[in-house]
Amino acid sequence: MALRHAVLAALLDGELSGYQLAKAFDLGVANFWHARPQQLYAELTRLEKDGLIAGRAVVQETRPTKRLFHVTDAGLAELEEFTAASAKPSFIRDDLLVKVQAADHVDPETLIARLAERVAFAQAKIDLFGTLLRGMRGDRTEEEFLCHGRRIGPYLTCLRGLAFEQGNRDWCERTLTVLRERRETRPPKGRG
């Protein structure tokens, strides 16, 4: 997948400025694609040049003129083609897993601290996803929303982000428990 497809998908709900797109990435798209604002602005320029999005200037009285972008028919065709292609499986690439792989040879206290940080990060993301999901479905139950909601794609990707972070948190908590228990039962160094 290229950043272009993630940007096109993010623009499906209507016109967005580059700033609004960056916020949309932070709040929703970031659970499956990370991009820095400068990458997004560069991609908007490329997509517009390729005719996949169109932009229009909006003059603001007290602020600089902003540009709003929307997906063109060619952009929708590009997304259709992308959707029809087989999806490549994803693979975990996480520096924390490298650190845990070395658990038997590094300071367990340092590793415990890194795992605790990841638990806190995952819990913050879980809370954010919960808020986003509640906001999307309003006063409907999840099943009602999934059956009758106007646009369920962002909701479904948010559910995947939630499950991903719950899995991260649960694995980190289990790993913390194991490392703490081993620390308490391990003989001091030099007596092994």
SERO-922241 format. One record per residue: x, y, z of N, C-alpha, C in turn; residue in one letter. Coordinates in Angstrom, 1 decimal, always signed. Example, Ala and Ser with C-alpha at 12.3 -4.5 7.8 and 13.67 -1.06 7.14 Angstrom:
BEGIN
<rec <+13.2,-5.7,+7.8>,<+12.3,-4.5,+7.8>,<+13.2,-3.3,+7.8>,"a">;
<rec <+12.8,-2.2,+7.1>,<+13.7,-1.1,+7.1>,<+12.9,+0.0,+7.9>,"s">;
END
This chain:
BEGIN
<rec <+0.9,-1.2,+0.0>,<+0.0,+0.0,+0.0>,<+0.9,+1.2,+0.0>,"m">;
<rec <+0.5,+2.2,-0.7>,<+1.2,+3.5,-0.8>,<+0.4,+4.5,+0.1>,"a">;
<rec <+1.1,+5.5,+0.5>,<+0.5,+6.6,+1.2>,<-0.7,+7.2,+0.4>,"l">;
<rec <-0.6,+7.2,-0.9>,<-1.6,+7.8,-1.7>,<-3.0,+7.1,-1.5>,"r">;
<rec <-3.0,+5.8,-1.3>,<-4.3,+5.2,-1.1>,<-4.9,+5.5,+0.3>,"h">;
<rec <-4.0,+5.6,+1.3>,<-4.5,+6.0,+2.6>,<-5.1,+7.5,+2.6>,"a">;
<rec <-4.4,+8.4,+1.8>,<-4.9,+9.7,+1.7>,<-6.2,+9.8,+0.9>,"v">;
<rec <-6.3,+9.0,-0.2>,<-7.5,+9.0,-0.9>,<-8.7,+8.5,+0.0>,"l">;
<rec <-8.4,+7.4,+0.7>,<-9.5,+6.9,+1.6>,<-9.9,+7.9,+2.7>,"a">;
<rec <-8.9,+8.6,+3.2>,<-9.2,+9.6,+4.2>,<-10.1,+10.8,+3.7>,"a">;
<rec <-10.0,+11.0,+2.4>,<-10.7,+12.1,+1.7>,<-12.1,+11.7,+1.3>,"l">;
<rec <-12.5,+10.5,+1.5>,<-13.8,+10.0,+1.0>,<-15.0,+10.7,+1.7>,"l">;
<rec <-14.8,+11.1,+2.9>,<-15.9,+11.7,+3.6>,<-16.2,+13.2,+3.2>,"d">;
<rec <-15.4,+13.7,+2.4>,<-15.6,+15.1,+1.9>,<-14.4,+15.9,+1.9>,"g">;
<rec <-14.5,+17.2,+1.6>,<-13.3,+18.1,+1.4>,<-12.6,+18.3,+2.8>,"e">;
<rec <-11.3,+18.2,+2.7>,<-10.4,+18.5,+3.8>,<-9.3,+19.3,+3.4>,"l">;
<rec <-8.8,+20.2,+4.3>,<-7.6,+20.9,+4.1>,<-6.4,+20.0,+4.5>,"s">;
<rec <-5.2,+20.4,+4.2>,<-4.1,+19.6,+4.6>,<-4.0,+19.5,+6.1>,"g">;
<rec <-4.3,+20.6,+6.8>,<-4.4,+20.5,+8.3>,<-5.4,+19.5,+8.8>,"y">;
<rec <-6.6,+19.6,+8.2>,<-7.7,+18.7,+8.6>,<-7.3,+17.2,+8.3>,"q">;
<rec <-6.6,+17.0,+7.2>,<-6.2,+15.7,+6.8>,<-5.2,+15.2,+7.8>,"l">;
<rec <-4.3,+16.0,+8.2>,<-3.3,+15.6,+9.3>,<-4.0,+15.2,+10.6>,"a">;
<rec <-5.0,+16.0,+10.9>,<-5.8,+15.6,+12.1>,<-6.6,+14.3,+11.9>,"k">;
<rec <-7.1,+14.1,+10.7>,<-7.8,+12.9,+10.5>,<-6.9,+11.7,+10.6>,"a">;
<rec <-5.7,+11.9,+10.1>,<-4.7,+10.8,+10.2>,<-4.4,+10.5,+11.7>,"f">;
<rec <-4.2,+11.6,+12.5>,<-3.9,+11.4,+13.9>,<-5.0,+10.7,+14.6>,"d">;
<rec <-6.3,+11.0,+14.3>,<-7.4,+10.4,+15.0>,<-7.9,+9.1,+14.5>,"l">;
<rec <-7.8,+8.8,+13.2>,<-8.5,+7.6,+12.7>,<-7.6,+6.8,+11.8>,"g">;
<rec <-6.9,+7.4,+10.9>,<-6.1,+6.6,+10.0>,<-4.8,+6.1,+10.6>,"v">;
<rec <-4.3,+6.7,+11.7>,<-3.1,+6.3,+12.3>,<-3.1,+4.9,+12.9>,"a">;
<rec <-4.3,+4.3,+13.1>,<-4.4,+3.0,+13.6>,<-3.9,+2.0,+12.5>,"n">;
<rec <-3.8,+2.4,+11.2>,<-3.3,+1.5,+10.2>,<-2.3,+2.1,+9.3>,"f">;
<rec <-2.1,+3.4,+9.4>,<-1.0,+4.1,+8.5>,<-0.5,+5.3,+9.2>,"w">;
<rec <+0.8,+5.4,+9.4>,<+1.3,+6.6,+10.0>,<+2.0,+7.5,+9.0>,"h">;
<rec <+1.8,+8.8,+9.1>,<+2.5,+9.7,+8.2>,<+2.6,+11.0,+8.9>,"a">;
<rec <+3.8,+11.7,+8.7>,<+4.0,+13.0,+9.2>,<+3.3,+14.0,+8.3>,"r">;
<rec <+2.9,+15.2,+8.9>,<+2.2,+16.2,+8.2>,<+2.9,+16.6,+6.9>,"p">;
<rec <+4.2,+16.7,+6.9>,<+4.9,+17.1,+5.7>,<+4.8,+16.0,+4.6>,"q">;
<rec <+4.7,+14.8,+5.0>,<+4.5,+13.7,+4.0>,<+3.1,+13.8,+3.4>,"q">;
<rec <+2.1,+14.2,+4.2>,<+0.8,+14.3,+3.7>,<+0.7,+15.5,+2.7>,"l">;
<rec <+1.3,+16.6,+3.1>,<+1.2,+17.8,+2.2>,<+1.9,+17.4,+0.8>,"y">;
<rec <+3.0,+16.7,+0.9>,<+3.7,+16.4,-0.4>,<+2.8,+15.4,-1.2>,"a">;
<rec <+2.1,+14.5,-0.5>,<+1.3,+13.5,-1.2>,<+0.0,+14.2,-1.8>,"e">;
<rec <-0.5,+15.2,-1.1>,<-1.6,+16.0,-1.7>,<-1.2,+16.6,-3.0>,"l">;
<rec <+0.0,+17.2,-3.0>,<+0.5,+17.8,-4.2>,<+0.6,+16.8,-5.4>,"t">;
<rec <+1.2,+15.6,-5.1>,<+1.3,+14.6,-6.1>,<-0.1,+14.1,-6.6>,"r">;
<rec <-1.0,+13.9,-5.6>,<-2.3,+13.4,-6.0>,<-3.1,+14.4,-6.9>,"l">;
<rec <-2.9,+15.7,-6.6>,<-3.6,+16.7,-7.4>,<-2.9,+16.8,-8.8>,"e">;
<rec <-1.6,+16.7,-8.8>,<-0.9,+16.7,-10.1>,<-1.3,+15.5,-11.0>,"k">;
<rec <-1.6,+14.3,-10.3>,<-2.0,+13.1,-11.0>,<-3.5,+13.1,-11.4>,"d">;
<rec <-4.2,+14.1,-10.9>,<-5.7,+14.2,-11.2>,<-6.5,+13.3,-10.3>,"g">;
<rec <-6.0,+12.8,-9.2>,<-6.7,+11.9,-8.4>,<-7.5,+12.6,-7.3>,"l">;
<rec <-7.1,+13.8,-7.0>,<-7.9,+14.7,-6.2>,<-7.9,+16.1,-6.8>,"i">;
<rec <-8.8,+16.9,-6.4>,<-8.9,+18.3,-6.9>,<-8.9,+19.2,-5.7>,"a">;
<rec <-8.3,+20.3,-5.8>,<-8.3,+21.3,-4.7>,<-8.9,+22.6,-5.1>,"g">;
<rec <-9.4,+23.3,-4.1>,<-10.0,+24.6,-4.4>,<-9.6,+25.6,-3.3>,"r">;
<rec <-9.3,+26.8,-3.6>,<-8.9,+27.8,-2.6>,<-10.1,+28.4,-1.9>,"a">;
<rec <-10.0,+28.5,-0.6>,<-11.0,+29.2,+0.2>,<-10.4,+30.4,+0.9>,"v">;
<rec <-10.8,+31.5,+0.6>,<-10.3,+32.8,+1.1>,<-10.9,+33.0,+2.5>,"v">;
<rec <-10.1,+33.2,+3.5>,<-10.5,+33.5,+4.9>,<-10.1,+34.9,+5.2>,"q">;
<rec <-11.0,+35.6,+5.9>,<-10.8,+37.0,+6.3>,<-9.6,+37.2,+7.2>,"e">;
<rec <-9.5,+36.5,+8.3>,<-8.4,+36.8,+9.2>,<-7.3,+35.8,+9.2>,"t">;
<rec <-7.3,+34.8,+8.3>,<-6.3,+33.8,+8.2>,<-5.9,+33.7,+6.7>,"r">;
<rec <-4.8,+33.0,+6.5>,<-4.3,+32.8,+5.1>,<-5.3,+31.9,+4.3>,"p">;
<rec <-5.3,+32.1,+3.0>,<-6.2,+31.3,+2.2>,<-5.8,+29.8,+2.4>,"t">;
<rec <-6.8,+29.0,+2.4>,<-6.6,+27.5,+2.6>,<-7.1,+26.8,+1.4>,"k">;
<rec <-6.6,+25.6,+1.2>,<-7.0,+24.8,+0.1>,<-7.8,+23.6,+0.6>,"r">;
<rec <-8.9,+23.3,+0.0>,<-9.7,+22.1,+0.4>,<-9.6,+21.1,-0.8>,"l">;
<rec <-9.4,+19.8,-0.4>,<-9.2,+18.8,-1.4>,<-10.4,+17.8,-1.4>,"f">;
<rec <-10.7,+17.2,-2.5>,<-11.7,+16.1,-2.6>,<-11.2,+15.1,-3.6>,"h">;
<rec <-11.7,+13.9,-3.5>,<-11.4,+12.8,-4.4>,<-12.1,+13.0,-5.8>,"v">;
<rec <-11.4,+12.9,-6.9>,<-12.0,+12.9,-8.2>,<-12.5,+11.5,-8.6>,"t">;
<rec <-13.2,+11.5,-9.7>,<-13.6,+10.2,-10.3>,<-12.4,+9.3,-10.6>,"d">;
<rec <-11.3,+9.9,-11.0>,<-10.1,+9.2,-11.3>,<-9.5,+8.6,-10.0>,"a">;
<rec <-9.6,+9.4,-8.9>,<-9.2,+8.9,-7.6>,<-10.0,+7.8,-7.1>,"g">;
<rec <-11.3,+7.8,-7.3>,<-12.2,+6.7,-6.9>,<-11.8,+5.5,-7.7>,"l">;
<rec <-11.5,+5.6,-9.0>,<-11.1,+4.5,-9.8>,<-9.8,+3.9,-9.3>,"a">;
<rec <-8.9,+4.8,-8.9>,<-7.6,+4.3,-8.3>,<-7.9,+3.5,-7.1>,"e">;
<rec <-8.8,+4.0,-6.2>,<-9.1,+3.2,-5.0>,<-9.8,+1.9,-5.3>,"l">;
<rec <-10.6,+1.9,-6.3>,<-11.3,+0.7,-6.8>,<-10.3,-0.4,-7.3>,"e">;
<rec <-9.3,+0.1,-8.0>,<-8.3,-0.8,-8.5>,<-7.4,-1.3,-7.4>,"e">;
<rec <-7.1,-0.4,-6.4>,<-6.3,-0.8,-5.3>,<-7.1,-1.9,-4.4>,"f">;
<rec <-8.4,-1.7,-4.3>,<-9.2,-2.6,-3.5>,<-9.3,-3.9,-4.1>,"t">;
<rec <-9.3,-4.0,-5.4>,<-9.4,-5.3,-6.2>,<-8.1,-6.1,-6.1>,"a">;
<rec <-7.0,-5.5,-5.8>,<-5.7,-6.2,-5.8>,<-5.6,-7.0,-4.5>,"a">;
<rec <-4.9,-8.1,-4.5>,<-4.7,-8.9,-3.3>,<-3.9,-8.1,-2.3>,"s">;
<rec <-4.3,-8.2,-1.0>,<-3.7,-7.5,+0.1>,<-2.5,-8.4,+0.6>,"a">;
<rec <-1.4,-7.8,+0.7>,<-0.2,-8.5,+1.3>,<-0.4,-8.6,+2.8>,"k">;
<rec <+0.0,-9.7,+3.4>,<-0.1,-9.9,+4.8>,<+0.9,-8.9,+5.5>,"p">;
<rec <+0.5,-8.4,+6.7>,<+1.4,-7.5,+7.4>,<+2.3,-8.4,+8.3>,"s">;
<rec <+3.4,-7.8,+8.7>,<+4.4,-8.4,+9.6>,<+4.7,-7.5,+10.7>,"f">;
<rec <+5.0,-8.1,+11.9>,<+5.4,-7.3,+13.0>,<+6.8,-6.8,+12.9>,"i">;
<rec <+7.0,-5.6,+13.1>,<+8.4,-5.0,+13.1>,<+8.4,-4.0,+14.3>,"r">;
<rec <+8.9,-4.5,+15.4>,<+8.7,-3.7,+16.6>,<+10.0,-3.8,+17.5>,"d">;
<rec <+10.6,-2.7,+17.7>,<+11.9,-2.7,+18.5>,<+11.7,-3.2,+19.9>,"d">;
<rec <+10.5,-3.1,+20.5>,<+10.3,-3.7,+21.8>,<+10.4,-5.2,+21.8>,"l">;
<rec <+10.0,-5.8,+20.7>,<+10.1,-7.3,+20.6>,<+11.6,-7.7,+20.6>,"l">;
<rec <+12.4,-6.9,+19.9>,<+13.9,-7.2,+19.9>,<+14.4,-7.1,+21.3>,"v">;
<rec <+14.0,-6.1,+22.1>,<+14.4,-6.0,+23.5>,<+14.0,-7.1,+24.3>,"k">;
<rec <+12.7,-7.6,+24.1>,<+12.2,-8.7,+24.9>,<+13.0,-10.0,+24.5>,"v">;
<rec <+13.3,-10.1,+23.2>,<+14.1,-11.3,+22.7>,<+15.4,-11.4,+23.5>,"q">;
<rec <+15.9,-10.3,+23.9>,<+17.2,-10.3,+24.7>,<+17.0,-10.3,+26.2>,"a">;
<rec <+15.8,-10.6,+26.6>,<+15.4,-10.5,+28.1>,<+16.4,-11.3,+29.0>,"a">;
<rec <+16.9,-12.4,+28.6>,<+17.8,-13.2,+29.4>,<+19.2,-12.6,+29.6>,"d">;
<rec <+19.5,-11.5,+28.8>,<+20.8,-11.0,+28.8>,<+20.9,-9.5,+29.1>,"h">;
<rec <+19.8,-8.9,+29.4>,<+19.8,-7.5,+29.7>,<+19.2,-7.2,+31.1>,"v">;
<rec <+19.3,-6.0,+31.5>,<+18.8,-5.6,+32.8>,<+17.3,-5.7,+32.8>,"d">;
<rec <+16.7,-6.6,+33.6>,<+15.2,-6.7,+33.6>,<+14.5,-5.5,+34.0>,"p">;
<rec <+15.1,-4.6,+34.9>,<+14.4,-3.4,+35.3>,<+14.2,-2.4,+34.2>,"e">;
<rec <+15.2,-2.3,+33.3>,<+15.1,-1.5,+32.1>,<+14.0,-2.0,+31.2>,"t">;
<rec <+14.0,-3.3,+31.0>,<+13.0,-3.9,+30.1>,<+11.6,-3.7,+30.7>,"l">;
<rec <+11.4,-3.9,+32.0>,<+10.2,-3.7,+32.7>,<+9.7,-2.3,+32.5>,"i">;
<rec <+10.6,-1.3,+32.6>,<+10.2,+0.1,+32.4>,<+9.7,+0.3,+31.0>,"a">;
<rec <+10.4,-0.3,+30.0>,<+9.9,-0.1,+28.6>,<+8.6,-0.7,+28.3>,"r">;
<rec <+8.3,-1.9,+28.9>,<+7.0,-2.5,+28.8>,<+5.9,-1.7,+29.5>,"l">;
<rec <+6.2,-1.2,+30.6>,<+5.2,-0.4,+31.3>,<+4.9,+0.9,+30.5>,"a">;
<rec <+5.9,+1.5,+29.9>,<+5.6,+2.6,+29.0>,<+4.6,+2.2,+27.8>,"e">;
<rec <+4.9,+1.0,+27.3>,<+4.1,+0.5,+26.2>,<+2.6,+0.2,+26.6>,"r">;
<rec <+2.5,-0.3,+27.8>,<+1.2,-0.5,+28.4>,<+0.4,+0.8,+28.5>,"v">;
<rec <+1.1,+1.8,+29.0>,<+0.4,+3.1,+29.1>,<+0.0,+3.7,+27.8>,"a">;
<rec <+0.9,+3.6,+26.8>,<+0.6,+4.1,+25.4>,<-0.6,+3.3,+24.8>,"f">;
<rec <-0.5,+2.0,+25.0>,<-1.6,+1.2,+24.4>,<-3.0,+1.6,+25.1>,"a">;
<rec <-2.9,+1.7,+26.4>,<-4.2,+2.1,+27.1>,<-4.7,+3.4,+26.7>,"q">;
<rec <-3.8,+4.4,+26.4>,<-4.3,+5.7,+25.9>,<-4.9,+5.6,+24.6>,"a">;
<rec <-4.3,+4.7,+23.7>,<-4.9,+4.5,+22.4>,<-6.2,+3.8,+22.5>,"k">;
<rec <-6.3,+2.8,+23.4>,<-7.6,+2.1,+23.6>,<-8.7,+3.1,+24.0>,"i">;
<rec <-8.4,+4.0,+24.9>,<-9.3,+5.0,+25.4>,<-9.7,+5.9,+24.2>,"d">;
<rec <-8.8,+6.3,+23.4>,<-9.1,+7.2,+22.2>,<-10.0,+6.4,+21.2>,"l">;
<rec <-9.7,+5.2,+20.9>,<-10.5,+4.4,+20.0>,<-11.9,+4.3,+20.6>,"f">;
<rec <-12.0,+4.0,+21.9>,<-13.4,+3.9,+22.5>,<-14.2,+5.2,+22.3>,"g">;
<rec <-13.5,+6.4,+22.5>,<-14.2,+7.7,+22.3>,<-14.6,+7.9,+20.8>,"t">;
<rec <-13.6,+7.5,+19.9>,<-13.9,+7.7,+18.4>,<-15.1,+6.8,+18.0>,"l">;
<rec <-15.1,+5.5,+18.5>,<-16.2,+4.6,+18.1>,<-17.5,+5.1,+18.7>,"l">;
<rec <-17.6,+5.5,+19.9>,<-18.8,+6.1,+20.5>,<-19.3,+7.3,+19.7>,"r">;
<rec <-18.3,+8.1,+19.3>,<-18.7,+9.3,+18.5>,<-19.3,+9.0,+17.1>,"g">;
<rec <-18.7,+7.9,+16.5>,<-19.2,+7.5,+15.2>,<-20.6,+6.9,+15.2>,"m">;
<rec <-20.8,+6.1,+16.2>,<-22.1,+5.4,+16.2>,<-23.2,+6.2,+16.9>,"r">;
<rec <-22.9,+7.3,+17.7>,<-23.9,+8.1,+18.4>,<-24.6,+7.3,+19.4>,"g">;
<rec <-25.9,+7.4,+19.4>,<-26.7,+6.7,+20.4>,<-27.1,+5.3,+20.0>,"d">;
<rec <-26.6,+4.8,+18.8>,<-26.9,+3.5,+18.4>,<-26.0,+2.4,+19.0>,"r">;
<rec <-26.5,+1.2,+19.1>,<-25.6,+0.1,+19.5>,<-24.6,-0.2,+18.3>,"t">;
<rec <-23.6,-0.9,+18.6>,<-22.6,-1.2,+17.6>,<-23.3,-2.0,+16.5>,"e">;
<rec <-24.1,-3.0,+16.8>,<-24.8,-3.8,+15.8>,<-25.7,-2.9,+14.9>,"e">;
<rec <-26.4,-2.0,+15.5>,<-27.3,-1.1,+14.8>,<-26.5,-0.3,+13.8>,"e">;
<rec <-25.4,+0.3,+14.3>,<-24.6,+1.1,+13.5>,<-24.0,+0.3,+12.3>,"f">;
<rec <-23.5,-0.9,+12.6>,<-22.9,-1.7,+11.5>,<-23.9,-2.1,+10.5>,"l">;
<rec <-25.1,-2.3,+10.9>,<-26.2,-2.6,+9.9>,<-26.7,-1.4,+9.1>,"c">;
<rec <-26.8,-0.3,+9.8>,<-27.5,+0.8,+9.2>,<-26.7,+2.1,+9.1>,"h">;
<rec <-25.5,+2.1,+9.6>,<-24.7,+3.4,+9.5>,<-24.4,+3.8,+8.1>,"g">;
<rec <-24.2,+5.1,+7.9>,<-23.9,+5.7,+6.6>,<-22.6,+5.2,+6.0>,"r">;
<rec <-21.5,+5.2,+6.8>,<-20.2,+4.8,+6.3>,<-19.5,+4.1,+7.4>,"r">;
<rec <-19.3,+2.8,+7.2>,<-18.8,+1.9,+8.3>,<-17.3,+1.6,+8.1>,"i">;
<rec <-16.7,+2.0,+7.0>,<-15.3,+1.7,+6.8>,<-14.4,+2.3,+7.9>,"g">;
<rec <-14.5,+3.6,+8.2>,<-13.7,+4.1,+9.3>,<-14.0,+3.4,+10.7>,"p">;
<rec <-15.2,+3.0,+10.9>,<-15.6,+2.4,+12.1>,<-14.9,+1.0,+12.2>,"y">;
<rec <-14.9,+0.3,+11.1>,<-14.3,-1.1,+11.1>,<-12.8,-1.0,+11.3>,"l">;
<rec <-12.1,+0.0,+10.6>,<-10.7,+0.2,+10.8>,<-10.4,+0.6,+12.2>,"t">;
<rec <-11.2,+1.4,+12.8>,<-11.1,+1.8,+14.2>,<-11.2,+0.6,+15.2>,"c">;
<rec <-12.1,-0.3,+14.8>,<-12.2,-1.6,+15.6>,<-10.9,-2.4,+15.5>,"l">;
<rec <-10.3,-2.4,+14.3>,<-9.1,-3.1,+14.2>,<-8.0,-2.5,+15.0>,"r">;
<rec <-7.9,-1.2,+15.0>,<-6.9,-0.5,+15.8>,<-7.1,-0.7,+17.3>,"g">;
<rec <-8.4,-0.8,+17.7>,<-8.7,-1.1,+19.1>,<-8.2,-2.5,+19.5>,"l">;
<rec <-8.5,-3.5,+18.6>,<-8.1,-4.9,+18.9>,<-6.6,-5.0,+18.9>,"a">;
<rec <-5.9,-4.2,+18.0>,<-4.5,-4.3,+17.9>,<-3.9,-3.7,+19.2>,"f">;
<rec <-4.4,-2.6,+19.7>,<-3.8,-2.0,+20.9>,<-4.2,-2.8,+22.2>,"e">;
<rec <-5.4,-3.5,+22.2>,<-5.7,-4.3,+23.3>,<-4.8,-5.5,+23.3>,"q">;
<rec <-4.5,-6.1,+22.2>,<-3.5,-7.2,+22.1>,<-2.1,-6.8,+22.6>,"g">;
<rec <-1.7,-5.5,+22.2>,<-0.4,-5.0,+22.6>,<-0.4,-4.9,+24.1>,"n">;
<rec <-1.5,-4.3,+24.7>,<-1.5,-4.1,+26.1>,<-1.5,-5.4,+26.9>,"r">;
<rec <-2.3,-6.3,+26.4>,<-2.4,-7.6,+27.1>,<-1.1,-8.4,+27.0>,"d">;
<rec <-0.4,-8.4,+25.9>,<+0.9,-9.1,+25.8>,<+1.9,-8.4,+26.7>,"w">;
<rec <+1.9,-7.1,+26.7>,<+2.9,-6.4,+27.5>,<+2.6,-6.7,+29.0>,"c">;
<rec <+1.4,-6.7,+29.4>,<+1.1,-7.0,+30.8>,<+1.5,-8.4,+31.2>,"e">;
<rec <+1.2,-9.3,+30.3>,<+1.6,-10.7,+30.6>,<+3.2,-10.8,+30.7>,"r">;
<rec <+3.9,-10.2,+29.7>,<+5.3,-10.2,+29.7>,<+5.9,-9.5,+31.0>,"t">;
<rec <+5.3,-8.4,+31.4>,<+5.7,-7.8,+32.7>,<+5.5,-8.7,+33.9>,"l">;
<rec <+4.4,-9.4,+33.9>,<+4.2,-10.4,+35.0>,<+5.2,-11.5,+35.0>,"t">;
<rec <+5.6,-12.0,+33.9>,<+6.6,-13.0,+33.8>,<+7.9,-12.5,+34.2>,"v">;
<rec <+8.3,-11.3,+33.7>,<+9.6,-10.8,+34.1>,<+9.7,-10.4,+35.6>,"l">;
<rec <+8.6,-9.9,+36.1>,<+8.6,-9.6,+37.6>,<+8.7,-10.9,+38.4>,"r">;
<rec <+8.0,-11.9,+38.0>,<+8.0,-13.2,+38.8>,<+9.4,-13.8,+38.7>,"e">;
<rec <+10.0,-13.8,+37.5>,<+11.3,-14.4,+37.4>,<+12.4,-13.6,+38.2>,"r">;
<rec <+12.2,-12.3,+38.2>,<+13.1,-11.4,+39.0>,<+13.1,-11.8,+40.5>,"r">;
<rec <+11.9,-12.1,+41.0>,<+11.8,-12.5,+42.4>,<+12.2,-13.9,+42.7>,"e">;
<rec <+12.3,-14.8,+41.7>,<+12.7,-16.2,+42.0>,<+14.0,-16.5,+41.5>,"t">;
<rec <+14.7,-15.6,+40.8>,<+16.0,-15.8,+40.2>,<+17.1,-15.6,+41.3>,"r">;
<rec <+18.0,-16.5,+41.4>,<+19.1,-16.3,+42.4>,<+20.0,-15.1,+41.9>,"p">;
<rec <+20.6,-14.5,+42.9>,<+21.5,-13.4,+42.6>,<+22.6,-13.8,+41.6>,"p">;
<rec <+23.1,-12.8,+40.8>,<+24.1,-13.2,+39.8>,<+25.3,-13.7,+40.6>,"k">;
<rec <+26.0,-14.6,+39.9>,<+27.2,-15.2,+40.5>,<+26.9,-16.5,+41.3>,"g">;
<rec <+25.6,-16.8,+41.5>,<+25.3,-18.1,+42.2>,<+24.6,-19.1,+41.3>,"r">;
<rec <+24.5,-18.8,+40.0>,<+23.7,-19.5,+39.1>,<+24.0,-20.9,+38.8>,"g">;
END
